[in-house]
Amino acid sequence: MMKKLIKLSAIAIICFYNAVACANLKVVDRVVALVDSDVVLASELVRRTNSIIEQIKERNQTVPPLEKLKEQVLERLIMESLQLQMAKRVGVRISDTELDATLENIAGENKLSVEEFRKQVVSKGTSWALFREDLRTEIMVSRVRNGSVSRRIQISDKEIDNLLVQINQEGESRTQYSLGHILLTLAEDASPEEIAKVRAQAEKIVIELRNGANFQEYAISYSAGQNALSGGDLGWRSLSQLPSLFAGSVRNMKQGEISEPLRSGSGLHILKLIESKGGFETHQVMQTHVRHILITPDAITDEKAALDKILLVRQRIVDGEKFEDLAIEFSDDKGTAALGGDLKWSDPGTFVAEFNETMESLAINELSQPVKTQFGWHIMEVLGRRNQDQTEEKKRETAYRILQKRKFEEEAQLWLRELKDQAYIRIIDEK
């Protein structure tokens, strides 16, 4: 907050000591909102609003009235400030090294070098330094939100089982829906009058949308949902990935249809079914049954001695001694030594890269040459390979992720509301 106020404080000090100098001095910035121990400046509100306008134009959408848009952007800046303050309180820090690595990943995803990506950002009129700091803020906010909300989520085996039944019976995993979303918030302790007022507004919006009003523009103008500024776009979801409240309506909707207002703990929701598509594929995995013997260098056995020892053990196997007997006697992998070195059936990518590469290159019953990994020197033997149908396991894993995402979205909205309710927020109107 002190950094944000430094230019305003400097102006005040100059004015105090030099009234004549202040006669021609113009304030270039002002505070538009107090947010606990932070402030939102008008310059930041303008910058973010202009950025959103450019994004809307790039999507070939109509820019909503400026005042409506500024209200939405100010709300986002307030919530961002609250989350960023919490991140700093709990010690979340993003180093320049981590930030550089993230920028490198983003550039790579766009098939650009970091320097090419920087030039692309700057060519759009954005300061590279500001872009970096915006990204740092975004990472910090995301990290504190994910950590805070994830701790509130619990998923039972029963919930997974119930969702799997739903997926299998209704074939929901084969159909996905592209949805638009508008949220009008209601406090948990809202009075009947407040509820009636928001419901009337929701019903009015539904009528106007059904009469041809642009859904994206209405989402930007009215929605309090996290996707509001992207036109309320929820992306592609299966019914099982949606809150139960949404799924019940979406399964009966036709393309382009607008739902009735749906009441939840967060408020009233309006949905639009944009498009649907489908498919859940079987999941086949080539598994490998392998066993190994590990010799690890230590204070007594140096690197060369460890290699000599594993070579000696290998030669004894070649000469006819049993692999499993020598694993029990020599292997430093205590977890598998008693099992004769058996690593059992494993999926691709289970082991470190050097081990995996050698394992995949071996024929069945072929004994490897010594392989060096971070754990020491190995010899291994592939005992078999099989094509394993893991569709059910994949479905269960998918069901868990679906439940986690569904609950995360519901809990995140409640967490944000609690964060805001507990904060001191004052919006300063321009007079």
C-alpha positions as CSV (number, residue, x, y, z in Angstrom):
1,M,0.0,0.0,0.0
2,M,2.9,2.4,0.9
3,K,4.4,1.8,-2.5
4,K,1.1,2.6,-4.3
5,L,0.6,5.8,-2.3
6,I,4.2,7.1,-2.6
7,K,3.4,9.4,-5.5
8,L,0.3,10.8,-3.8
9,S,2.3,11.3,-0.6
10,A,5.0,13.1,-2.5
11,I,2.5,15.5,-4.0
12,A,1.0,16.2,-0.5
13,I,4.4,17.0,0.9
14,I,5.4,19.3,-2.0
15,C,2.0,21.2,-1.6
16,F,2.5,21.6,2.1
17,Y,5.9,23.3,1.7
18,N,5.4,25.0,-1.5
19,A,1.8,26.3,-2.1
20,V,3.0,28.3,-5.1
21,A,4.4,25.3,-6.8
22,C,1.2,23.4,-6.3
23,A,-0.8,26.0,-8.2
24,N,0.2,24.4,-11.5
25,L,0.5,20.8,-10.2
26,K,-2.0,18.2,-11.4
27,V,-2.7,14.9,-9.5
28,V,-1.9,12.1,-12.0
29,D,-3.5,9.4,-9.9
30,R,-6.0,8.8,-7.2
31,V,-7.3,6.0,-4.9
32,V,-10.5,4.4,-6.2
33,A,-10.9,1.8,-3.5
34,L,-9.5,0.9,0.0
35,V,-9.1,-2.8,0.5
36,D,-7.9,-3.7,4.0
37,S,-4.2,-2.6,4.0
38,D,-4.1,-2.0,0.3
39,V,-5.5,0.4,-2.3
40,V,-6.7,0.3,-5.9
41,L,-5.5,3.2,-8.0
42,A,-7.3,4.8,-10.8
43,S,-4.4,4.2,-13.2
44,E,-4.6,0.4,-12.5
45,L,-8.3,0.4,-13.1
46,V,-7.9,2.2,-16.4
47,R,-5.1,-0.1,-17.5
48,R,-7.0,-3.3,-16.7
49,T,-10.2,-2.0,-18.2
50,N,-8.4,-1.1,-21.5
51,S,-6.8,-4.6,-21.5
52,I,-10.2,-6.2,-21.1
53,I,-11.6,-4.0,-23.9
54,E,-8.9,-5.2,-26.2
55,Q,-9.6,-8.9,-25.3
56,I,-13.3,-8.4,-26.0
57,K,-12.5,-6.8,-29.4
58,E,-10.2,-9.7,-30.3
59,R,-13.1,-12.0,-29.7
60,N,-15.3,-9.9,-32.0
61,Q,-17.7,-9.1,-29.2
62,T,-19.5,-5.8,-28.5
63,V,-17.9,-3.8,-25.7
64,P,-20.5,-3.2,-23.0
65,P,-21.1,0.2,-21.5
66,L,-17.9,1.6,-20.0
67,E,-19.3,2.2,-16.5
68,K,-20.6,-1.4,-16.3
69,L,-17.3,-2.8,-17.4
70,K,-15.3,-0.6,-15.0
71,E,-17.5,-1.9,-12.1
72,Q,-16.7,-5.5,-13.1
73,V,-12.9,-4.8,-13.4
74,L,-12.9,-2.9,-10.1
75,E,-14.5,-5.9,-8.4
76,R,-11.9,-8.2,-9.9
77,L,-9.1,-5.9,-8.7
78,I,-10.6,-5.8,-5.2
79,M,-10.8,-9.6,-5.0
80,E,-7.3,-9.9,-6.5
81,S,-6.0,-7.5,-3.8
82,L,-7.6,-9.5,-1.0
83,Q,-6.1,-12.8,-2.3
84,L,-2.7,-11.2,-2.9
85,Q,-2.6,-9.8,0.7
86,M,-3.5,-13.3,2.1
87,A,-0.8,-14.8,-0.1
88,K,1.8,-12.4,1.3
89,R,0.6,-13.1,4.9
90,V,1.0,-16.8,4.6
91,G,4.5,-16.5,2.9
92,V,3.7,-17.2,-0.7
93,R,6.6,-15.9,-2.8
94,I,7.4,-16.2,-6.5
95,S,11.1,-15.8,-7.2
96,D,12.4,-14.3,-10.4
97,T,13.8,-17.7,-11.3
98,E,10.3,-19.3,-11.0
99,L,8.7,-16.5,-12.9
100,D,11.3,-16.8,-15.7
101,A,10.6,-20.6,-15.9
102,T,6.8,-19.9,-16.2
103,L,7.4,-17.3,-18.9
104,E,9.6,-19.9,-20.8
105,N,6.8,-22.4,-20.6
106,I,4.2,-19.9,-21.8
107,A,6.4,-18.9,-24.7
108,G,7.0,-22.6,-25.5
109,E,3.3,-23.4,-25.6
110,N,3.0,-20.6,-28.2
111,K,6.0,-22.0,-30.1
112,L,8.1,-18.9,-29.4
113,S,11.3,-18.1,-27.7
114,V,11.1,-15.9,-24.6
115,E,12.5,-13.0,-26.6
116,E,10.0,-13.5,-29.4
117,F,7.2,-13.7,-26.8
118,R,8.5,-10.5,-25.1
119,K,8.4,-8.6,-28.5
120,Q,4.9,-9.9,-29.1
121,V,3.7,-8.6,-25.8
122,V,5.4,-5.2,-26.2
123,S,4.0,-4.9,-29.8
124,K,0.5,-4.8,-28.3
125,G,1.5,-1.7,-26.2
126,T,2.0,-3.7,-22.9
127,S,5.0,-3.0,-20.7
128,W,7.1,-6.2,-20.3
129,A,7.8,-5.3,-16.7
130,L,4.1,-4.9,-16.0
131,F,3.3,-8.1,-17.8
132,R,5.8,-10.0,-15.6
133,E,4.4,-8.5,-12.4
134,D,0.8,-9.2,-13.5
135,L,1.9,-12.9,-14.1
136,R,3.6,-13.0,-10.7
137,T,0.4,-11.7,-9.0
138,E,-1.7,-14.2,-10.9
139,I,0.5,-17.1,-9.8
140,M,0.5,-15.9,-6.2
141,V,-3.3,-15.5,-6.2
142,S,-3.8,-18.9,-7.8
143,R,-1.5,-20.6,-5.3
144,V,-3.2,-19.1,-2.2
145,R,-6.7,-19.8,-3.6
146,N,-5.8,-23.4,-4.6
147,G,-4.3,-24.1,-1.2
148,S,-7.0,-22.5,0.8
149,V,-9.9,-24.1,-1.1
150,S,-8.3,-27.5,-1.5
151,R,-8.1,-27.9,2.3
152,R,-11.9,-27.5,2.4
153,I,-12.5,-30.4,0.0
154,Q,-13.1,-34.0,1.0
155,I,-14.1,-36.8,-1.5
156,S,-15.2,-40.1,-0.2
157,D,-15.1,-43.5,-2.0
158,K,-18.9,-43.5,-1.9
159,E,-19.1,-40.3,-3.8
160,I,-16.7,-41.7,-6.5
161,D,-18.8,-44.9,-6.7
162,N,-22.0,-42.9,-7.1
163,L,-20.5,-40.8,-9.8
164,L,-19.2,-43.9,-11.7
165,V,-22.7,-45.4,-11.6
166,Q,-24.1,-42.1,-13.0
167,I,-21.4,-42.1,-15.8
168,N,-22.0,-45.7,-16.8
169,Q,-25.8,-45.6,-16.6
170,E,-26.4,-42.4,-18.4
171,G,-23.4,-42.3,-20.7
172,E,-22.6,-38.8,-19.5
173,S,-18.9,-39.4,-20.1
174,R,-19.6,-39.5,-23.9
175,T,-21.3,-36.1,-24.0
176,Q,-19.8,-32.7,-23.4
177,Y,-21.5,-29.4,-23.3
178,S,-20.3,-25.9,-24.1
179,L,-22.0,-23.5,-21.6
180,G,-22.4,-19.9,-20.9
181,H,-23.0,-18.8,-17.3
182,I,-24.3,-15.7,-15.5
183,L,-24.3,-15.5,-11.7
184,L,-26.3,-12.9,-9.7
185,T,-25.0,-13.2,-6.1
186,L,-27.2,-13.4,-3.0
187,A,-25.9,-13.4,0.6
188,E,-26.7,-16.4,2.7
189,D,-28.8,-14.3,5.1
190,A,-30.5,-12.3,2.3
191,S,-33.9,-11.0,3.3
192,P,-37.1,-12.1,1.3
193,E,-37.1,-8.6,-0.2
194,E,-33.5,-8.9,-1.4
195,I,-34.2,-12.4,-2.8
196,A,-37.3,-11.1,-4.6
197,K,-35.3,-8.2,-6.1
198,V,-32.5,-10.3,-7.4
199,R,-34.9,-12.9,-8.8
200,A,-36.8,-10.2,-10.6
201,Q,-33.6,-9.0,-12.2
202,A,-32.6,-12.6,-13.2
203,E,-36.0,-13.2,-14.8
204,K,-35.7,-9.9,-16.7
205,I,-32.3,-11.0,-18.0
206,V,-33.7,-14.4,-19.0
207,I,-36.5,-12.8,-21.0
208,E,-34.1,-10.4,-22.7
209,L,-31.6,-13.2,-23.6
210,R,-34.5,-15.3,-25.0
211,N,-35.5,-12.3,-27.1
212,G,-32.1,-12.2,-28.7
213,A,-29.8,-10.2,-26.3
214,N,-26.1,-11.1,-26.5
215,F,-25.2,-13.5,-23.8
216,Q,-21.5,-12.6,-23.6
217,E,-22.3,-8.9,-23.3
218,Y,-24.8,-9.6,-20.5
219,A,-22.3,-11.9,-18.7
220,I,-19.7,-9.1,-18.8
221,S,-22.2,-6.5,-17.5
222,Y,-24.1,-8.5,-14.9
223,S,-22.4,-11.7,-13.9
224,A,-20.4,-12.1,-10.6
225,G,-19.0,-15.5,-11.8
226,Q,-15.3,-16.0,-12.2
227,N,-15.7,-16.3,-16.0
228,A,-17.7,-13.1,-16.3
229,L,-15.1,-11.1,-18.2
230,S,-14.6,-13.9,-20.8
231,G,-18.3,-13.6,-21.6
232,G,-19.4,-16.2,-19.0
233,D,-17.7,-19.0,-21.0
234,L,-17.5,-22.2,-18.9
235,G,-15.8,-24.1,-21.7
236,W,-16.6,-27.8,-22.5
237,R,-18.0,-29.9,-19.6
238,S,-19.7,-33.2,-19.2
239,L,-22.8,-33.3,-17.1
240,S,-20.7,-35.1,-14.4
241,Q,-18.3,-32.2,-14.3
242,L,-21.1,-29.7,-13.6
243,P,-22.7,-28.9,-10.2
244,S,-25.7,-31.2,-9.8
245,L,-27.9,-28.1,-9.9
246,F,-26.6,-27.3,-13.5
247,A,-26.6,-30.9,-14.7
248,G,-30.3,-31.3,-14.0
249,S,-31.2,-28.5,-16.3
250,V,-28.5,-28.9,-19.0
251,R,-29.4,-32.5,-19.8
252,N,-32.9,-31.3,-20.9
253,M,-31.8,-28.2,-22.8
254,K,-31.5,-27.7,-26.5
255,Q,-28.7,-25.9,-28.3
256,G,-29.0,-22.1,-27.9
257,E,-31.6,-22.5,-25.1
258,I,-31.5,-20.2,-21.9
259,S,-32.3,-21.8,-18.6
260,E,-34.6,-20.5,-15.9
261,P,-32.8,-18.9,-12.9
262,L,-31.3,-21.6,-10.8
263,R,-30.8,-21.0,-7.0
264,S,-27.7,-22.1,-5.1
265,G,-25.9,-21.0,-2.0
266,S,-24.0,-18.5,-4.1
267,G,-27.0,-16.9,-5.7
268,L,-29.0,-17.2,-8.9
269,H,-27.5,-18.8,-12.0
270,I,-28.5,-18.5,-15.7
271,L,-27.1,-21.0,-18.2
272,K,-27.0,-21.0,-22.0
273,L,-26.3,-24.3,-23.9
274,I,-24.0,-23.2,-26.7
275,E,-23.1,-26.6,-28.2
276,S,-22.7,-30.3,-27.4
277,K,-20.4,-33.2,-28.5
278,G,-19.5,-36.6,-27.1
279,G,-17.1,-39.5,-26.4
280,F,-15.4,-41.6,-23.6
281,E,-12.5,-43.8,-25.0
282,T,-11.2,-47.1,-23.6
283,H,-7.8,-46.8,-22.0
284,Q,-5.2,-49.5,-22.9
285,V,-1.8,-49.6,-21.3
286,M,1.2,-51.8,-22.2
287,Q,2.6,-52.9,-18.8
288,T,6.0,-54.5,-18.1
289,H,6.8,-57.1,-15.5
290,V,10.5,-56.5,-14.5
291,R,12.9,-57.4,-11.7
292,H,16.2,-55.8,-10.8
293,I,19.2,-55.8,-8.5
294,L,20.6,-52.5,-7.2
295,I,24.1,-51.7,-5.9
296,T,24.4,-48.3,-4.4
297,P,27.7,-46.5,-3.8
298,D,28.3,-45.5,-0.2
299,A,31.2,-44.5,2.1
300,I,32.7,-48.0,1.8
301,T,31.8,-48.8,-1.8
302,D,32.8,-46.1,-4.3
303,E,31.4,-45.7,-7.8
304,K,33.9,-48.1,-9.5
305,A,33.6,-50.7,-6.8
306,A,29.8,-50.6,-7.1
307,L,30.1,-51.1,-10.9
308,D,32.5,-54.0,-10.4
309,K,30.1,-55.6,-7.9
310,I,27.1,-55.4,-10.2
311,L,29.1,-56.8,-13.1
312,L,30.2,-59.7,-10.9
313,V,26.5,-60.4,-9.9
314,R,25.5,-60.2,-13.5
315,Q,28.1,-62.8,-14.5
316,R,27.0,-65.2,-11.8
317,I,23.4,-65.0,-13.3
318,V,24.8,-65.6,-16.7
319,D,26.7,-68.6,-15.3
320,G,23.4,-70.1,-14.1
321,E,22.8,-68.8,-10.6
322,K,19.2,-67.7,-9.8
323,F,18.4,-64.0,-10.2
324,E,16.1,-64.0,-7.2
325,D,18.7,-65.6,-4.9
326,L,21.3,-63.0,-5.8
327,A,18.8,-60.2,-5.4
328,I,18.1,-61.4,-1.8
329,E,21.8,-61.6,-1.1
330,F,23.1,-58.4,-2.8
331,S,20.4,-55.9,-3.8
332,D,20.4,-52.6,-1.9
333,D,16.7,-52.0,-2.8
334,K,15.4,-53.2,0.5
335,G,11.8,-52.9,-0.7
336,T,12.2,-55.5,-3.4
337,A,15.3,-57.6,-2.3
338,A,13.2,-60.0,-0.2
339,L,10.9,-60.5,-3.3
340,G,13.8,-61.5,-5.4
341,G,14.0,-58.0,-6.9
342,D,10.5,-58.3,-8.3
343,L,9.0,-54.8,-9.2
344,K,5.8,-56.5,-10.4
345,W,3.7,-55.1,-13.2
346,S,4.3,-51.4,-13.9
347,D,2.8,-48.8,-16.2
348,P,4.9,-46.7,-18.7
349,G,6.8,-43.9,-17.0
350,T,6.8,-45.5,-13.5
351,F,10.6,-45.5,-13.1
352,V,13.3,-42.9,-13.7
353,A,14.2,-42.2,-17.4
354,E,17.4,-44.3,-17.6
355,F,15.7,-47.3,-16.0
356,N,12.6,-47.0,-18.2
357,E,14.6,-46.6,-21.5
358,T,16.6,-49.8,-20.8
359,M,13.6,-51.7,-19.6
360,E,11.6,-50.9,-22.8
361,S,14.5,-51.9,-25.0
362,L,14.8,-55.4,-23.5
363,A,13.3,-58.5,-24.9
364,I,11.4,-60.8,-22.6
365,N,13.8,-62.9,-20.4
366,E,16.7,-60.7,-21.6
367,L,19.2,-59.7,-18.9
368,S,20.4,-56.1,-19.2
369,Q,23.9,-54.7,-19.0
370,P,24.5,-52.5,-15.9
371,V,22.5,-49.2,-15.9
372,K,23.4,-46.1,-13.9
373,T,20.6,-44.0,-12.3
374,Q,20.5,-41.6,-9.5
375,F,20.1,-44.5,-7.1
376,G,23.1,-46.5,-8.2
377,W,23.9,-49.4,-10.6
378,H,21.1,-51.7,-11.7
379,I,20.8,-54.9,-13.7
380,M,17.3,-55.9,-14.7
381,E,15.3,-58.7,-16.5
382,V,12.0,-58.3,-18.2
383,L,9.7,-61.2,-17.3
384,G,6.7,-60.3,-19.4
385,R,4.5,-57.7,-21.1
386,R,0.8,-57.3,-21.3
387,N,-1.8,-54.9,-22.8
388,Q,-3.9,-54.0,-19.8
389,D,-7.4,-52.5,-20.1
390,Q,-7.4,-49.7,-17.5
391,T,-10.7,-48.1,-18.6
392,E,-12.4,-48.6,-15.3
393,E,-9.3,-47.4,-13.4
394,K,-9.2,-44.4,-15.7
395,K,-12.9,-43.7,-15.2
396,R,-12.4,-43.8,-11.4
397,E,-9.4,-41.4,-11.7
398,T,-11.5,-39.2,-13.9
399,A,-14.5,-39.4,-11.4
400,Y,-12.1,-38.2,-8.6
401,R,-10.9,-35.3,-10.7
402,I,-14.4,-34.4,-11.7
403,L,-15.6,-34.3,-8.1
404,Q,-12.5,-32.4,-7.0
405,K,-13.0,-29.8,-9.8
406,R,-16.8,-29.5,-9.1
407,K,-16.3,-29.1,-5.4
408,F,-13.4,-26.7,-5.9
409,E,-15.5,-24.4,-8.0
410,E,-18.3,-24.4,-5.5
411,E,-16.0,-23.9,-2.5
412,A,-13.9,-21.3,-4.3
413,Q,-17.0,-19.1,-4.8
414,L,-17.9,-19.4,-1.1
415,W,-14.3,-18.8,0.0
416,L,-14.1,-15.6,-2.0
417,R,-17.4,-14.4,-0.5
418,E,-16.1,-15.1,3.0
419,L,-12.9,-13.3,2.2
420,K,-14.8,-10.3,1.0
421,D,-17.3,-10.3,3.9
422,Q,-14.4,-10.3,6.4
423,A,-12.5,-7.4,4.7
424,Y,-12.7,-3.7,5.0
425,I,-13.6,-2.4,1.6
426,R,-14.5,1.2,0.7
427,I,-15.1,2.3,-2.9
428,I,-14.3,6.0,-3.3
429,D,-16.5,7.6,-5.9
430,E,-15.1,10.4,-8.1
431,K,-16.8,13.7,-7.4
